[in-house]
């Protein structure tokens, strides 16, 4: 509290003297450096900005259906990748068994 009062009085003195000061830059240092470091940028989304805008304009029902479709597409793609990897392992085991 005293630090704020001191800063206020210093600013008043500067005004009376006609000096210019930067109001956005405090004259005293913050006593809590942890508070300054907690300001972090929001996490970056991997989605396309156009897709995000399209989602925000959709109704809740349409957005839910769209998300369900996207989840189903990803599930199918994962299943295909799993089958391809199994086939690749099987072919490799067949090759190594013949040699």
N, CA and C of each residue as an Amber inpcrd file, in Angstrom:
protein
   297
   0.8260000  -1.1840000   0.0000000   0.0000000   0.0000000   0.0000000
   0.8710000   1.2490000   0.0000000   1.9190000   1.2290000   0.7930000
   2.8050000   2.3940000   0.8610000   3.4970000   2.6320000  -0.4750000
   3.8040000   1.5550000  -1.1780000   4.4630000   1.7070000  -2.4700000
   3.5460000   2.4340000  -3.4550000   2.2620000   2.0910000  -3.4240000
   1.3090000   2.7500000  -4.3080000   1.1500000   4.2250000  -3.9460000
   1.1180000   4.5220000  -2.6560000   1.0200000   5.9190000  -2.2230000
   2.2510000   6.6940000  -2.6680000   3.4200000   6.0840000  -2.5330000
   4.6600000   6.7390000  -2.9160000   4.6520000   7.0190000  -4.4190000
   4.2090000   6.0410000  -5.2000000   4.1340000   6.2120000  -6.6460000
   3.1680000   7.3420000  -7.0010000   2.0380000   7.3890000  -6.3120000
   1.0300000   8.4250000  -6.5580000   1.6150000   9.8100000  -6.2810000
   2.3010000   9.9460000  -5.1670000   2.8770000  11.2400000  -4.8050000
   3.9750000  11.6540000  -5.7930000   4.7660000  10.6830000  -6.2510000
   5.8030000  10.9950000  -7.2310000   5.1880000  11.4620000  -8.5460000
   4.0930000  10.8270000  -8.9510000   3.4040000  11.2480000 -10.1700000
   2.8440000  12.6530000 -10.0170000   2.2820000  12.9740000  -8.8420000
   1.7690000  14.3220000  -8.6020000   2.8830000  15.3560000  -8.6770000
   4.0330000  15.0430000  -8.0960000   5.1680000  15.9620000  -8.1430000
   5.5970000  16.2110000  -9.5820000   5.6240000  15.1380000 -10.3700000
   6.0280000  15.2730000 -11.7660000   5.0400000  16.1410000 -12.5320000
   3.7450000  15.9870000 -12.2490000   2.7320000  16.8080000 -12.9050000
   2.9050000  18.2820000 -12.5430000   3.1640000  18.5620000 -11.2720000
   3.3320000  19.9440000 -10.8360000   4.5550000  20.5890000 -11.4780000
   5.5920000  19.8110000 -11.6930000   6.7990000  20.3330000 -12.3110000
   6.6510000  20.4590000 -13.8260000   5.5960000  19.8920000 -14.3720000
   5.3660000  19.9580000 -15.8060000   6.1300000  18.9160000 -16.5950000
   6.6480000  17.9280000 -15.9130000   7.4020000  16.8690000 -16.5870000
   6.4320000  15.8450000 -17.1680000   6.8710000  15.2680000 -18.2680000
   6.0610000  14.1990000 -18.8640000   6.5690000  12.8620000 -18.3320000
   5.6390000  11.9500000 -18.1630000   6.0160000  10.6080000 -17.7320000
   5.1390000   9.6130000 -18.4610000   5.6030000   8.3990000 -18.5300000
   4.8710000   7.3500000 -19.2110000   3.9280000   6.7080000 -18.1960000
   2.6330000   6.9100000 -18.3540000   1.6590000   6.3840000 -17.4030000
   1.5360000   4.8680000 -17.4770000   1.8410000   4.3010000 -18.6200000
   1.7220000   2.8500000 -18.7480000   2.8850000   2.1280000 -18.0770000
   3.9980000   2.8410000 -17.8490000   5.1630000   2.2210000 -17.2210000
   5.1960000   2.6260000 -15.7490000   5.0530000   1.6810000 -14.8350000
   5.0780000   2.0430000 -13.4210000   6.4720000   2.4880000 -12.9860000
   6.5040000   3.3890000 -12.0130000   7.7790000   3.8820000 -11.5130000
   8.4590000   2.8760000 -10.5950000   7.6640000   2.0550000  -9.9020000
   8.2350000   1.0620000  -8.9940000   8.1070000  -0.3190000  -9.6000000
   8.9630000  -1.1930000  -9.1690000   8.9140000  -2.5690000  -9.6390000
   7.8720000  -3.3410000  -8.8470000   7.2410000  -4.2740000  -9.5130000
   6.2570000  -5.1100000  -8.8510000   6.9460000  -6.0040000  -7.8350000
   6.3430000  -6.1320000  -6.6620000   6.9460000  -6.9730000  -5.6310000
   6.5980000  -8.4410000  -5.8250000   5.7280000  -8.7370000  -6.7890000
   5.3090000 -10.1110000  -7.0360000   5.6810000 -10.4960000  -8.4690000
   6.9080000 -10.9950000  -8.7010000   7.3110000 -11.3340000 -10.0690000
   6.5840000 -12.5590000 -10.6090000   5.9970000 -13.3820000  -9.7480000
   5.2900000 -14.5820000 -10.1890000   4.0350000 -14.2010000 -10.9570000
   3.3670000 -13.1400000 -10.5440000   2.1420000 -12.7080000 -11.2090000
   2.4230000 -12.2950000 -12.6490000   3.5930000 -11.7610000 -12.9140000
   3.9290000 -11.3390000 -14.2590000   4.1750000 -12.5310000 -15.1760000
   4.7140000 -13.6090000 -14.6570000   5.0430000 -14.7610000 -15.4790000
   3.8580000 -15.6850000 -15.7070000   2.7600000 -15.5180000 -14.9990000
   1.6240000 -16.4040000 -15.1740000   0.8060000 -16.0560000 -16.4010000
   1.0320000 -14.8880000 -16.9930000   0.3050000 -14.5180000 -18.1950000
   0.8860000 -15.2850000 -19.3690000   0.1500000 -16.2900000 -19.8120000
   0.6200000 -17.1110000 -20.9110000  -0.3490000 -16.9780000 -22.0720000
   0.1600000 -17.1920000 -23.2500000  -0.6750000 -17.1400000 -24.4370000
  -1.6090000 -18.3490000 -24.4410000  -2.7980000 -18.2040000 -25.0120000
  -3.7000000 -19.3430000 -25.0770000  -3.1210000 -20.4270000 -25.9760000
  -3.4780000 -21.6800000 -25.7350000  -2.9360000 -22.7490000 -26.5490000
  -3.3390000 -22.5800000 -28.0060000  -2.4140000 -22.9070000 -28.8860000
  -2.6650000 -22.7640000 -30.3080000  -3.4430000 -23.9740000 -30.7870000
  -4.5240000 -23.7300000 -31.4980000  -5.3530000 -24.8090000 -31.9950000
  -4.7710000 -25.3460000 -33.2870000  -4.8890000 -26.6360000 -33.4920000
  -4.3610000 -27.2520000 -34.7030000  -5.3700000 -27.1650000 -35.8430000
  -6.5520000 -26.6490000 -35.5710000  -7.5810000 -26.5560000 -36.5920000
  -7.3520000 -25.3340000 -37.4720000  -7.9020000 -25.3940000 -38.6570000
  -7.8310000 -24.3030000 -39.6100000  -8.7080000 -23.1470000 -39.1200000
  -8.2480000 -21.9010000 -39.2150000  -9.0700000 -20.7670000 -38.7580000
 -10.4120000 -20.6640000 -39.4770000 -10.4340000 -21.0410000 -40.7550000
 -11.6980000 -21.0160000 -41.4870000 -12.6710000 -22.0380000 -40.9120000
 -12.1420000 -23.1930000 -40.5220000 -12.9910000 -24.2310000 -39.9490000
 -13.5580000 -23.7820000 -38.6010000 -12.7430000 -23.0750000 -37.8330000
 -13.1990000 -22.5640000 -36.5420000 -14.3240000 -21.5560000 -36.7450000
 -14.1470000 -20.6760000 -37.7210000 -15.1910000 -19.6770000 -38.0070000
 -16.4740000 -20.3660000 -38.4650000 -16.3330000 -21.4040000 -39.2770000
 -17.5130000 -22.1250000 -39.7510000 -18.2360000 -22.7870000 -38.5860000
 -17.4660000 -23.3310000 -37.6410000 -18.0770000 -23.9770000 -36.4780000
 -18.8390000 -22.9810000 -35.6190000 -18.2980000 -21.7820000 -35.4820000
 -18.9480000 -20.7980000 -34.6120000 -20.2650000 -20.3140000 -35.1910000
 -20.3980000 -20.3710000 -36.5180000 -21.6440000 -19.9160000 -37.1210000
 -22.6910000 -21.0230000 -37.1940000 -22.2920000 -22.2600000 -36.9300000
 -23.2380000 -23.3780000 -36.9640000 -24.1160000 -23.3810000 -35.7170000
 -25.3070000 -23.9260000 -35.8900000 -26.1470000 -24.1110000 -34.7170000
 -25.5540000 -25.2440000 -33.8790000 -25.9980000 -25.3520000 -32.6510000
 -25.4480000 -26.3720000 -31.7550000 -25.7090000 -27.7770000 -32.3020000
 -26.8810000 -27.9930000 -32.8590000 -27.2260000 -29.3050000 -33.3900000
 -26.3320000 -29.6670000 -34.5760000 -26.1540000 -28.7140000 -35.5030000
 -25.3080000 -28.9720000 -36.6640000 -23.8480000 -29.1430000 -36.2650000
 -23.4110000 -28.3600000 -35.2920000 -22.0230000 -28.4780000 -34.8330000
 -21.7930000 -29.8390000 -34.1940000 -22.7680000 -30.3170000 -33.4230000
 -22.6470000 -31.6360000 -32.8080000 -22.5830000 -32.7380000 -33.8490000
 -23.4190000 -32.6240000 -34.8740000 -23.3920000 -33.6130000 -35.9490000
 -22.0650000 -33.5630000 -36.7060000 -21.5800000 -32.3580000 -36.9590000
 -20.3110000 -32.1930000 -37.6670000 -19.1690000 -32.8240000 -36.8760000
 -19.1410000 -32.5720000 -35.5750000 -18.0850000 -33.1460000 -34.7420000
 -18.1890000 -34.6610000 -34.6780000 -19.4240000 -35.1870000 -34.6500000
 -19.6060000 -36.6400000 -34.6400000 -19.1040000 -37.2500000 -35.9450000
 -19.3470000 -36.5710000 -37.0510000 -18.8590000 -37.0530000 -38.3460000
 -17.3400000 -37.0550000 -38.3670000 -16.7230000 -35.9920000 -37.8410000
 -15.2640000 -35.9090000 -37.8210000 -14.6640000 -37.0080000 -36.9450000
 -15.2900000 -37.2880000 -35.8130000 -14.8140000 -38.3540000 -34.9300000
 -14.9080000 -39.7020000 -35.6270000 -16.0270000 -39.9260000 -36.3350000
 -16.2200000 -41.1860000 -37.0410000 -15.1940000 -41.3420000 -38.1630000
 -14.8960000 -40.2480000 -38.8800000 -13.8860000 -40.3110000 -39.9350000
 -12.5190000 -40.6730000 -39.3590000 -12.1850000 -40.0730000 -38.2280000
 -10.8920000 -40.3510000 -37.5930000 -10.8360000 -41.8050000 -37.1210000
 -11.9300000 -42.2910000 -36.5710000 -11.9780000 -43.6800000 -36.1090000
 -11.7720000 -44.6410000 -37.2770000 -12.4260000 -44.3730000 -38.4090000
 -12.2630000 -45.2300000 -39.5770000 -10.8330000 -45.1750000 -40.1120000
 -10.2650000 -43.9610000 -40.1340000  -8.8940000 -43.8140000 -40.6160000
  -7.9170000 -44.5620000 -39.7140000  -8.1450000 -44.5030000 -38.4020000
  -7.2960000 -45.2430000 -37.4640000  -7.4090000 -46.7420000 -37.6800000
  -8.6170000 -47.2160000 -37.9680000  -8.8060000 -48.6440000 -38.2160000
  -8.0660000 -49.0720000 -39.4800000  -8.1180000 -48.2360000 -40.5100000
  -7.4110000 -48.5480000 -41.7580000  -5.9010000 -48.5930000 -41.5090000
  -5.3890000 -47.6210000 -40.7470000  -3.9620000 -47.5920000 -40.4390000
  -3.5450000 -48.8340000 -39.6470000  -4.3960000 -49.2680000 -38.7240000
  -4.1010000 -50.4620000 -37.9420000  -4.0220000 -51.6940000 -38.8390000
  -4.9780000 -51.8180000 -39.7650000  -4.9630000 -52.9590000 -40.6850000
  -3.7350000 -52.9310000 -41.5900000  -3.3570000 -51.7330000 -42.0500000
  -2.1650000 -51.6280000 -42.9090000  -0.9090000 -52.0260000 -42.1510000
  -0.8160000 -51.6000000 -40.8960000   0.3740000 -51.9550000 -40.1210000
   0.4110000 -53.4550000 -39.8360000  -0.7420000 -54.0630000 -39.5800000
  -0.7790000 -55.5110000 -39.3600000  -0.3770000 -56.2630000 -40.6240000
  -0.8650000 -55.7820000 -41.7750000  -0.5340000 -56.4320000 -43.0380000
   0.9610000 -56.3240000 -43.3040000   1.5380000 -55.1450000 -43.0140000
   2.9640000 -54.9320000 -43.2300000   3.7820000 -55.8730000 -42.3460000
   3.3730000 -56.0220000 -41.0920000   4.0840000 -56.9250000 -40.1790000
   3.9700000 -58.3630000 -40.6560000   2.7960000 -58.7330000 -41.1610000
   2.5770000 -60.0930000 -41.6270000   3.4550000 -60.3880000 -42.8430000
   3.5060000 -59.4370000 -43.7750000   4.3200000 -59.6210000 -44.9780000
   5.7960000 -59.7140000 -44.5930000   6.2420000 -58.8860000 -43.6740000
   7.6380000 -58.9310000 -43.2330000   7.9660000 -60.2520000 -42.5450000
   7.0260000 -60.7720000 -41.7620000   7.2720000 -62.0490000 -41.0900000
   7.3050000 -63.1950000 -42.0970000   6.4990000 -63.0780000 -43.1580000
   6.5140000 -64.1150000 -44.2060000   7.8400000 -64.0970000 -44.9580000
   8.3540000 -62.8860000 -45.2200000   9.6250000 -62.7750000 -45.9260000
  10.7600000 -63.3310000 -45.0840000  10.7520000 -63.0140000 -43.8090000
  11.8340000 -63.4820000 -42.9320000  11.7360000 -65.0000000 -42.6900000
  10.5370000 -65.5550000 -42.7730000  10.3630000 -66.9910000 -42.5890000
  10.8510000 -67.7920000 -43.7850000  10.7770000 -67.2320000 -44.9820000
  11.2110000 -67.9320000 -46.1880000  12.7350000 -67.9330000 -46.3060000
  13.3930000 -66.9440000 -45.7580000  14.8530000 -66.8420000 -45.8940000
  15.5820000 -67.7490000 -44.9930000
